[in-house]
Amino acid sequence: MSESLAENVDVRVQNLLGCLNSHTSHAKKNIFHENIQLLVEELLDSQSKLASINNVIEKTLLSREQFTVLFEKAPVGFIVLDEQYHIVEANTVARSQLNLAHDQQSPNYNHLKIVSFIVKGVADFIDWISADSTEGLIVELHDANKKGQVKLNQTSLIISKKRFHFISMISIAKEYYLNESLRLFKMVFEFSSQGIMIADVNKNIIEVNPAFSKITGYLLEDIKGCKPEVLAADSESEEYYQTIYADLVYNNSWKGIVYNCNKNGQVYPEELEMVAVYGADNTNMPIHYIGIFENISERVEKENKLKELAEMDILTGLYNRQGFNQKFENKFQVAQRNGDNFSILFIDLDNFKYLNDRYGHNYGDELLKLMALRITNNLKKTDVVARLGGDEFIIILSGNVLKASLNNLAHKLSVLLSKPYNIFDIEYVCSASIGIATYPDDAIEPIALLKSADAAMYQAKFLGRNRYQFFNEELFNQHTICQKTITDVDDGIPQHQFLLHYQAQHDMNTGDLVGFEALVRWHYSEGEIRYPKEFLPYIEKEQQMIKLGRLLINQAFINVNTWCKSGFKWPVSINLSADQLRLAETYELISTLCDKYPKVRSLIHIEVTETAIFENDPLIEKNINQLKQLGLHLVLDDFGTGYSSIYSLKKFQFDVIKIDKGFVDDILSGDNNNLVILNGIIRLIQELNIAIICEGVETHQQVDYLVNKDCKIAQGFFYHKPMHKNQMLKYIAPYL
């Protein structure tokens, strides 16, 4: 078109020049103007056509560029062959399959024929391509590094009157993998025991598997186009799905438990996992959502049963500590939220250990079961009863219970629990101590409330057992001291803080040394010594008492054995509590020490209190008699302060009876009525022909009075305070 335009312009210019070279007439001027106008019109027309042509060229170039990108980036191999099967073009995948190098400026493989890359099937290939077959063909390619089958598909193209073959190449291995993956996915989808649902970008369900229908009862046609929350059991569960979708936005997946409803209206727990699926273009918007779930009703039921077992006391059927803690925490939260009050009762059995020790643990277990029945049968079903362990029970009363009602209930339980129990072949009486605390009057924190009830229970025991006690601040402080003392004693035993001090006993007539009593002192800290009354009452019923007693018995034997090497010859009394006397191990320990230190055996006296023998315990009686058989003397301490009978004095055959300091102090008071009691005690013991030791003697007046009553032996500050073991040899030296 540019050549034609040039020719026309040249002709017009020659005509114009002709007009200008001749004598210009009016007619020729008109011809000149006409030629100029025609030339301009042709130039304008040609410019418009050039613009159109340029636009077409630009579009063609753009299309070429787009085609090149698509051709190069295609996920399968593409090659273009000419009529002689030379490779004209090959995309990235095809070049990789054929191991062709590629120069973007001038490809250097257009002299190669495709057949040179085919190992097997060359003839089939030529027949196939010549026939323009639309069927796929499998051939085997090779090069220096690779070998494998590919599947070919073709189409023929006529470009500029030339024939080209456009061929796709797909690796058989890749196709197999894709098909196998699809087959496996289909198997998983069809045969999975878990329900699977697939939703579109708008969360509308588009596909479900058979397990989905089995679990929910809905077929695909029932639910297609619905959203997953259509299965929700209630509006609350439906709202929960919105939180799931929110999580999917940020985390791409969610896993948890939802409650759904099947087609029959049955609600079931479902463990659901949902994931967001994104397209290959990696855009920020999911293209699908997949939900995988299973009905976990049986699992939840088993877990609930296991939880129930974990929270129940197997022996009594009550809640155990774990179950109680859960109920107590829930009750506390409700009370705080609603402004309610509620009360707890802490129950501890009295003398339960004796039953176990005397008859065996099966008797103790039976008592606990009977006790649990009595408690539960007299409470409301909404009340919570738990056995915390051992012989400790606790009750959470439901509702706002007035103090008067609490008082009536506690009294009722106290009376009820103290009635005799028929346990196998015996009838046994066992009482209980009950402590009561109320939220928020006694405490506003859970642990503090439990401590308050516990403190009240210990106060009930301290006041004599078989009773109930409401919490008050003083009780709490006492309980705190008690607990701290128990802990400190436990810590102090291995640190050797407890040592025996020895107080001398003298003949009041002659002044001769006749014996010693071993008294424990707690060297709590440097310069601070604590006396028995400051800690023994707190540990009397605790294991620490047994541990401490074992330590002190050993100390006494070792100390006396050491002094015997220096001529020591006086008896030493060691104190044993009722709990120590009840244990066979106490007798066994003393028996072992007697064998180990034979010189000490005749010097050890066993000192017991009236309270111990008043309990009328067969185990205590048995162990006392065994100790007597070892050749040990028996001393009754604090006579007149307890409830011992003449029969008990004769039954245990005491060698010595000690008159309590409280009666000796009456000598100084001048109160004749009190002295009548002291005089009566002295005469009674003398009539029984049992030796007397008077405790707490501090003055000449007391000595004179007692000597006048024919009492011979005294112990007290009048003679000497209790001494550390290191002072003993110096003290006894004058009497050797």
FENDA-V980460 format. One line per field, one symbol per residue. ss: DSSP state (a for helix, b for strand, c for the rest). phi: phi as a letter, one per 30 degrees, with the letter a starting at -180 (. if undefined). psi: psi as a letter, one per 30 degrees, with the letter a starting at -180 (. if undefined). A space follows every 50 residues. Layout:
BEGIN
ss->???
phi->???
psi->???
END
This chain:
BEGIN
ss->caaaaaaaaaaaaaaaaaaaaccccaaaaaaaaaaaaaaaaaaaaaaaaa aaaaaaaaaaaaaaaaaaaaaaacccbbbbbccccbbbbbcaaaaaaacc ccccccccccccbaaaabbbcaaaaaaaaaccccccbbbbbbccccbbbb bbbbbbbbbccbbbbbbbbbbaaaaaaaaaaaaaaaaaaaacccbbbbbb cccbbbbbcaaaaaaacccaaaacccbaaaabccaaaaaaaaaaaaaaaa acbbbbbbbbbcccccbbbbbbbbbbbccccccccccbbbbbbbbcaaaa aaaaaaaaaacbccccccbcaaaaaaaaaaaaaaaaaacccbbbbbbbbc caaaaaaaacaaaaaaaaaaaaaaaacccccccbbbbbbccbbbbbbccc ccaaaaaaaaaaaaaaacccbbbccbbbcccbbbbbbbbccccccaaaaa aaaaaaaaaaaacccccbbbccaaaaaaaaaaaaaaaaaaaaaacccbbb bbbbbbbcccccbbbbbbbbbbbbbccbbbcaaacaaaacccaaaaaaaa aaaaaaaaaaaaaaccccccbbbbbccaaaaacaaaaaaaaaaaaacaaa accbbbbbbaaaaacccaaaaaaaaaaaacccbbbbbbbccccccaaaaa aacccbbbbcaaaaaaaaaccaaaaaaaaaaaaaaaacccbbbbbcccca aaaaaaaaccccbbbcccccccbcaaaaaaaaaaac
phi->.ddddddddddddddddddddcddcddddddddddddddddddddddddd dddddddddddddddddddddddedbdbbccddciddcbbdedddddchc dbcedbeccdcdcdddccdbjddddddddddhdcddbcbccaadcbalcb ccbbacbcbhiccbccbcbbddddddddddddddddddddcddcdbbccd dcicdbabcededddcicdeddbdidcedddedadddddddddddddddc ciaablcbccbdddiddbdbdcbcbcccdddhddcdcbbccbbbdceddd ddddddddddccdddciddcddddeddddddddddddcidcabbcccbdc idddddddcjdddddddddddddddddcbddddcbbcdkhccbbbcddid cddddddddddddddddcdecdchcbcbcbcbcbcbbbccdcacbedddd dddddddddddddkihabbddbdddddddddedddedddeddddchdcbd cbcdbbdddciddblbcdbdbcddadicccceddbdedceccdddddded ddddeddddddddedcjdbcdbccdbddddddcdddddddddddddbddd edcccccbceeddddhceddedddddddddjddcccchdjccbdcedddd dchddbbcddeedddddddidddddeddddddddddddhcdcbccidbbd edddddddcidccbbldecadecdedcdddddedcd
psi->eeeeeeeeeeeeeeeeeeefflkjleeeeeeeeeeeeeeeeeeeeeeeee eeeeeeeeeeeeeeeeeeeeeegkflkklkkafggkjelkaeeeeeefhk lkjeejkggffkkefffkekgeeeeeeeeeghkfllkklkllafflklkl kkklkkkjkhgkklkjkkjkkeeeeeeeeeeeeeeeeeeefkfkkkkkla fggkkfklleeeeeeffklefffkfllefffkeleeeeeeeeeeeeeeee fflkkakljlkafggkkkkkjkkkkkkllffhlfklflkkkklljgeeee eeeeeeeeefgkjeefglkaeeeeeeeeeeeeeeeeefgllllkkkkkkk geeeeeeeflfeeeeeeeeeeeeeeefgllfflkkljflbgklkkjkllj kleeeeeeeeeeeeeefflkkjjcglkkkkakkkkkkkkgeflgkeeeee eeeeeeeeeeeegglhllklkleeeeeeeeeeeeeeeeeeefefghfkkk lkklklkfefgkkfalkkkkkjielkfjkklefffeffgeglffeeeeee eeeeeeeeeeeefffggkgkkkkkkkleeeffkffeeeeeeeeeeeifff effkkkklleeefffhkeeeeeeeeeeeffgklkkklhkffbgkleeeee efikekkkkkeeeeffeffgjeeefeeeeeeeeeeeefhkkkkklgkfle eeeeeeefggkeklkafeeklkklfffeeeefeff.
END
